[in-house]
């Protein structure tokens, strides 16, 4: 059941990465130059209140120094890259390994 949830999250993250990449590609074609939307811009356009809530929660409850160097670096990255990395990580966690003995080996 846990593997299924990780794989489902991986597929959702991959879908969001593809959507963000297509949007960036369309904007790039329209602007005639490479345009990549940062995660902060995407999050700000979807839900600015939750971005502010995440900032205050991390600064007050988790660790204040975590926001400035790490989270700001992540928020400046392109949206499709972050979601593609999340998809890879979730898929790796939900990956079902095959038996090392092989398919036709005696058990």
Rosetta silent file (secondary structure, phi, psi, omega in degrees, C-alpha in Angstrom):
SEQUENCE: XXXXXXXXXXXXXXXXXXXXXXXXXXXXXXXXXXXXXXXXXXXXXXXXXXXXXXXXXXXXXXXXXXXXXXXXXXXXXXXXXXXXXXXXXXXXXXXXXXXXXXXXXXX
SCORE:     score description
SCORE:     0.000 S_00000001
   1 L     0.000  -39.149  179.911    0.000    0.000    0.000 S_00000001
   2 H   -66.668  -41.716  178.570    2.862    2.383    0.813 S_00000001
   3 H   -60.486  -40.713  179.265    4.571    1.635   -2.513 S_00000001
   4 H   -60.454  -42.623 -179.473    1.329    2.371   -4.310 S_00000001
   5 H   -64.906  -41.446  178.026    1.067    5.778   -2.614 S_00000001
   6 H   -64.614  -40.821  178.346    4.647    6.678   -3.552 S_00000001
   7 H   -67.554  -37.593  176.588    4.064    5.635   -7.156 S_00000001
   8 H   -63.248  -44.503  176.732    0.816    7.610   -7.262 S_00000001
   9 H   -62.534  -35.409  177.847    2.622   10.678   -5.925 S_00000001
  10 H   -64.703  -43.133  179.162    5.332   10.106   -8.543 S_00000001
  11 H   -66.668  -37.922  177.489    2.771   10.072  -11.357 S_00000001
  12 H   -65.853  -44.989  179.182    1.104   13.213  -10.033 S_00000001
  13 H   -64.580  -39.053  177.676    4.458   15.010   -9.729 S_00000001
  14 H   -65.079  -39.208  177.141    5.451   13.872  -13.223 S_00000001
  15 H   -62.399  -43.187  178.633    2.146   15.166  -14.604 S_00000001
  16 H   -66.288  -35.281  177.151    2.734   18.536  -12.956 S_00000001
  17 H   -64.945  -41.220  179.625    6.294   18.614  -14.325 S_00000001
  18 H   -67.784  -41.405  178.112    5.029   17.977  -17.852 S_00000001
  19 H   -61.675  -44.661  179.516    2.328   20.634  -17.522 S_00000001
  20 H   -65.106  -38.123  179.239    4.883   23.172  -16.257 S_00000001
  21 H   -66.476  -40.511  178.363    7.303   22.278  -19.060 S_00000001
  22 H   -65.819  -41.564  177.345    4.603   22.696  -21.711 S_00000001
  23 H   -62.632  -42.849  178.223    3.578   26.063  -20.259 S_00000001
  24 H   -65.558  -37.818  177.872    7.202   27.221  -20.229 S_00000001
  25 H   -64.987  -41.253  178.927    7.660   25.993  -23.810 S_00000001
  26 H   -65.995  -40.753  176.981    4.573   27.887  -24.950 S_00000001
  27 H   -65.917  -36.639  179.155    5.765   31.053  -23.202 S_00000001
  28 H   -66.142  -40.192  177.852    9.206   30.623  -24.742 S_00000001
  29 H   -66.145  -41.399  179.857    7.753   30.326  -28.228 S_00000001
  30 H   -67.251  -34.069 -178.335    5.593   33.378  -27.655 S_00000001
  31 H   -91.851   -7.640 -177.144    8.477   35.455  -26.330 S_00000001
  32 L    58.543   29.153  173.556   11.004   34.112  -28.890 S_00000001
  33 L  -156.997  160.432 -177.680   13.454   33.437  -26.086 S_00000001
  34 L   -67.128  124.189  179.589   13.894   30.829  -23.372 S_00000001
  35 L  -128.879  122.582  176.883   11.489   31.498  -20.517 S_00000001
  36 L  -124.298  131.285 -179.277   11.334   29.369  -17.386 S_00000001
  37 L   -88.651  129.656  178.843    8.925   30.022  -14.557 S_00000001
  38 E   -75.361  160.581  178.707   10.336   29.652  -11.073 S_00000001
  39 H   -62.244  -35.602  179.477    8.528   27.627   -8.449 S_00000001
  40 H   -64.440  -42.928  178.311    7.968   30.792   -6.436 S_00000001
  41 H   -63.774  -42.398  179.480    6.238   32.527   -9.361 S_00000001
  42 H   -63.940  -45.837 -179.072    4.057   29.474   -9.999 S_00000001
  43 H   -66.129  -39.509  179.697    3.153   29.105   -6.341 S_00000001
  44 H   -63.008  -38.306 -178.509    2.523   32.859   -6.018 S_00000001
  45 H   -74.934  -27.647 -178.730    0.117   32.802   -8.957 S_00000001
  46 H   -84.809  -50.550 -176.344   -1.801   29.779   -7.649 S_00000001
  47 L  -152.430   87.889 -178.430   -1.999   30.501   -3.912 S_00000001
  48 H   -65.429  -30.042 -179.007   -0.078   33.442   -2.438 S_00000001
  49 H   -69.038  -36.178  179.485   -1.535   32.909    1.032 S_00000001
  50 H   -72.760  -29.147  175.007   -0.211   29.348    1.283 S_00000001
  51 H   -66.346  -43.410  177.370    3.262   30.508    0.212 S_00000001
  52 H   -66.358  -38.042  177.450    3.259   33.072    3.011 S_00000001
  53 H   -64.803  -40.792  178.217    1.934   30.441    5.427 S_00000001
  54 H   -64.002  -40.640  179.206    4.706   28.029    4.433 S_00000001
  55 H   -63.142  -47.936 -179.295    7.312   30.722    4.980 S_00000001
  56 H   -67.404  -35.787  178.679    6.052   31.623    8.448 S_00000001
  57 H   -64.966  -44.505 -179.798    5.652   27.965    9.433 S_00000001
  58 H   -66.797  -41.630 -178.531    9.184   27.078    8.435 S_00000001
  59 H   -68.267  -34.517 -175.893   10.638   30.164   10.057 S_00000001
  60 H   -94.899  -38.713 -172.404    8.783   29.733   13.346 S_00000001
  61 H   -98.895  -34.676 -173.857    8.263   26.003   13.829 S_00000001
  62 H   -94.656  -76.729 -178.747   11.008   24.149   11.988 S_00000001
  63 L  -162.844  118.891 -173.346   14.240   26.102   11.675 S_00000001
  64 H   -62.501  -33.881 -177.579   14.529   29.778   10.696 S_00000001
  65 H   -74.557  -16.120  178.933   17.808   29.388    8.823 S_00000001
  66 H   -65.831  -32.419 -176.727   16.294   26.658    6.652 S_00000001
  67 H   -70.039  -48.460 -170.730   14.149   29.198    4.805 S_00000001
  68 H   -64.976  -58.497 -177.020   16.798   31.658    3.707 S_00000001
  69 H   -81.093  -43.264 -171.262   19.455   29.585    1.977 S_00000001
  70 H   -80.780  -55.508 -175.500   17.689   26.324    1.168 S_00000001
  71 H   -66.874  -36.223  177.349   14.047   27.145    0.488 S_00000001
  72 H   -67.046  -33.837  176.867   14.806   30.308   -1.445 S_00000001
  73 H   -67.040  -41.218  178.217   17.221   28.323   -3.633 S_00000001
  74 H   -66.857  -41.161 -178.902   14.517   25.706   -4.264 S_00000001
  75 H   -68.691  -22.740  178.141   11.889   28.375   -4.966 S_00000001
  76 H   -82.808  -14.555 -179.782   14.147   30.037   -7.564 S_00000001
  77 L   -72.216  154.821  177.021   14.521   26.789   -9.537 S_00000001
  78 E   -61.821  143.813 -176.100   12.267   26.139  -12.547 S_00000001
  79 H   -59.757  -44.311 -176.303    8.973   24.534  -11.635 S_00000001
  80 H   -66.655  -29.143  178.285    9.287   21.611  -14.016 S_00000001
  81 H   -69.190  -44.519 -179.514   12.719   20.683  -12.624 S_00000001
  82 H   -62.719  -45.347 -179.333   11.478   20.562   -9.037 S_00000001
  83 H   -70.242  -31.962  175.376    8.458   18.432   -9.918 S_00000001
  84 H   -66.715  -40.616  176.679   10.569   16.115  -12.106 S_00000001
  85 H   -65.185  -41.545  176.275   12.975   15.582   -9.193 S_00000001
  86 H   -62.188  -40.359  178.566   10.061   14.922   -6.849 S_00000001
  87 H   -62.338  -43.378  178.594    8.641   12.419   -9.345 S_00000001
  88 H   -62.945  -44.571 -179.436   11.980   10.619   -9.506 S_00000001
  89 H   -64.724  -44.591  178.886   12.327   10.508   -5.718 S_00000001
  90 H   -64.724  -39.160  179.255    8.777    9.265   -5.164 S_00000001
  91 H   -66.914  -39.434  178.236    9.174    6.642   -7.878 S_00000001
  92 H   -64.144  -37.070  178.264   12.464    5.461   -6.375 S_00000001
  93 H   -71.279  -30.289 -178.561   10.784    5.095   -2.981 S_00000001
  94 H   -97.698    6.457 -177.122    7.878    3.159   -4.458 S_00000001
  95 L   -70.693  133.301  178.331    9.924    0.970   -6.794 S_00000001
  96 L   -97.842  114.333 -177.686    9.343   -2.758   -6.386 S_00000001
  97 L   -76.703  142.337  176.717   12.609   -4.623   -6.759 S_00000001
  98 L   -79.699  159.322  178.615   12.654   -7.910   -8.612 S_00000001
  99 L   -65.948  134.508 -178.219   13.958  -11.066   -6.998 S_00000001
 100 L   -68.536  -24.297 -176.382   17.726  -11.400   -7.463 S_00000001
 101 L   -66.734  -25.595  178.799   17.473  -15.133   -8.115 S_00000001
 102 L   105.564  171.731 -173.977   15.896  -14.529  -11.469 S_00000001
 103 L   -73.525  -38.156 -174.181   12.714  -15.496  -13.155 S_00000001
 104 L  -107.147   11.060 -178.859   13.436  -19.173  -13.782 S_00000001
 105 L   -76.274  153.230  177.128   15.626  -19.975  -10.781 S_00000001
 106 L   -71.874  142.343 -177.660   14.597  -22.606   -8.265 S_00000001
 107 L  -111.754    0.000    0.000   13.164  -21.186   -5.099 S_00000001
